[in-house]
């Protein structure tokens, strides 16, 4: 079976829209319906459910990840009328959903058209009593003929899919993973297996047979025995109701725990990207380094500007100037040395003039003669203060001091250096200033992230407290469930004992015994039915998981006779489902669904909403490749982040896509949205 056509009128955001899909062909069986969040993907999936199952659709929404199953049918339909429909001011309004379900045969195609209508009065109030279902047969010649009301259910069963199994073929991929997380992969898998193998139906039959047997016992029970049996039954039912309440409370706290865990995971992920104090310190160090380099460049530029007049001289003049300055500087150093040694000359003169030998040889008049002193000074200069050969004589730049000479030398060195390029210096300065601005911007952002980080940590602490409270409550509720379960088992045993006591005396003993035998047979049948499919299911699950999952963390997947699922690593170590990443959980759940579909006989389409979010590119490619190789229609409702325009173009060029649609919606002035459907289109 495949979906050939879907038409929506006045349904939620669709004023009127029609989707037509080609027959599935291997390698070209993919249908892509692109729409961002809130633009009408899920609405299309809801329309499929309503068209197929009407009121039963609501009960299956939660299992398919589409919403709360406690949502009332009347309320859902009342809120589904297109907001602008009443703007026409008509006497009445209607929601219309149509769907063509087809089967392909060697001689052609045949199928049915389902038409459902929901009517509203002139005020837009839903008139539930006016609901209408029409069914038409579509033959190989394309002609349609109405199907009689007595045959409608028979045709729906022949061409459709039982509502109990719908959640494993028509589902929201993202939300289904959350449901699996809530109940654990094992619990969810056990329930799915029971439904798809028909075990739930067998159990329902068993409950009816048990009820029938119990009624037989009660009919013929004597006065006192009947009262005792009734009282035992009452106590058993009361205890069972209490157990159910505890179980419901447990599920509520499990949901709260799962929501808290999801929020915790989200906050922890956001915190990892919120920045750190260490990163801020690194940014400050880089800013300081950049500021120091900018200051150095400014000094170089200023110095280069001071030396600019020298740069205008010819190279020969600069060389001559450098030589003269060098000689003058050597002369300056020489003169400074003479000044430093002047006291030594005076000391020498004192020692010479006061020496007894000198006084004995020279008269005081000669010692006082200036010519003697001058000769002594010149002799001293020749010996100790001789002018260096590279010193100037005379000194031309005698107006310069030591600092002045050093500045002049630096300027000459600067103008003759290859680095003395004002353009290059300015360019490097601009680069450093740009870098400094960017570093400061990053630092401000980092400060904002650090503030945000503090807020996230506070929120994380609150969530962790909620999680701790949920764990505590779960522990208490689990203890209450254990006590209630013990009491239920005890009262059940007491009730069954009294029933057994009555069996021997009842006129309808034989029928009651047959009812019990049927119940035991159903138990055995359920076990055998599960066993008959388990080996094939295990093999299919493991093979598909190896194909789809590139991460080989999970080496083996085991399912026991009760449908409980166990995961093992490559070295045989047990793996818990909950600590797996969201993407790993999603791949596992999608693999389980695919395996369930393969071992069943239902050749119906996959209609999957947002199946590829939180998956990496390899996982996405593996899943798409798997769906392409199926001999069934696969309708994927996707966002642009799941299959982008480039990937779509590649798939389309390879001939892998049967058809595509793009849904866009706009907000209406009076509230609600209006969706526009474009065929043969996709995200740009």
Secondary structure as GFF3:
##gff-version 3
##sequence-region A 1 684
A	DSSP	beta_strand	2	11	.	.	.	ID=ss1
A	DSSP	beta_strand	14	20	.	.	.	ID=ss2
A	DSSP	beta_strand	30	34	.	.	.	ID=ss3
A	DSSP	alpha_helix	41	53	.	.	.	ID=ss4
A	DSSP	alpha_helix	55	61	.	.	.	ID=ss5
A	DSSP	alpha_helix	73	78	.	.	.	ID=ss6
A	DSSP	three_ten_helix	85	88	.	.	.	ID=ss7
A	DSSP	beta_strand	93	105	.	.	.	ID=ss8
A	DSSP	beta_strand	108	120	.	.	.	ID=ss9
A	DSSP	three_ten_helix	128	130	.	.	.	ID=ss10
A	DSSP	beta_strand	132	138	.	.	.	ID=ss11
A	DSSP	beta_strand	144	146	.	.	.	ID=ss12
A	DSSP	alpha_helix	152	159	.	.	.	ID=ss13
A	DSSP	three_ten_helix	163	168	.	.	.	ID=ss14
A	DSSP	beta_strand	170	172	.	.	.	ID=ss15
A	DSSP	alpha_helix	173	183	.	.	.	ID=ss16
A	DSSP	alpha_helix	185	196	.	.	.	ID=ss17
A	DSSP	alpha_helix	199	220	.	.	.	ID=ss18
A	DSSP	alpha_helix	223	272	.	.	.	ID=ss19
A	DSSP	alpha_helix	277	306	.	.	.	ID=ss20
A	DSSP	alpha_helix	308	311	.	.	.	ID=ss21
A	DSSP	alpha_helix	315	354	.	.	.	ID=ss22
A	DSSP	alpha_helix	356	361	.	.	.	ID=ss23
A	DSSP	alpha_helix	364	367	.	.	.	ID=ss24
A	DSSP	alpha_helix	370	384	.	.	.	ID=ss25
A	DSSP	alpha_helix	402	416	.	.	.	ID=ss26
A	DSSP	alpha_helix	422	503	.	.	.	ID=ss27
A	DSSP	alpha_helix	509	548	.	.	.	ID=ss28
A	DSSP	beta_strand	556	559	.	.	.	ID=ss29
A	DSSP	beta_strand	565	568	.	.	.	ID=ss30
A	DSSP	beta_strand	574	575	.	.	.	ID=ss31
A	DSSP	alpha_helix	582	599	.	.	.	ID=ss32
A	DSSP	beta_strand	606	609	.	.	.	ID=ss33
A	DSSP	alpha_helix	617	628	.	.	.	ID=ss34
A	DSSP	beta_strand	634	638	.	.	.	ID=ss35
A	DSSP	alpha_helix	645	653	.	.	.	ID=ss36
A	DSSP	beta_strand	657	667	.	.	.	ID=ss37
A	DSSP	beta_strand	673	679	.	.	.	ID=ss38
###
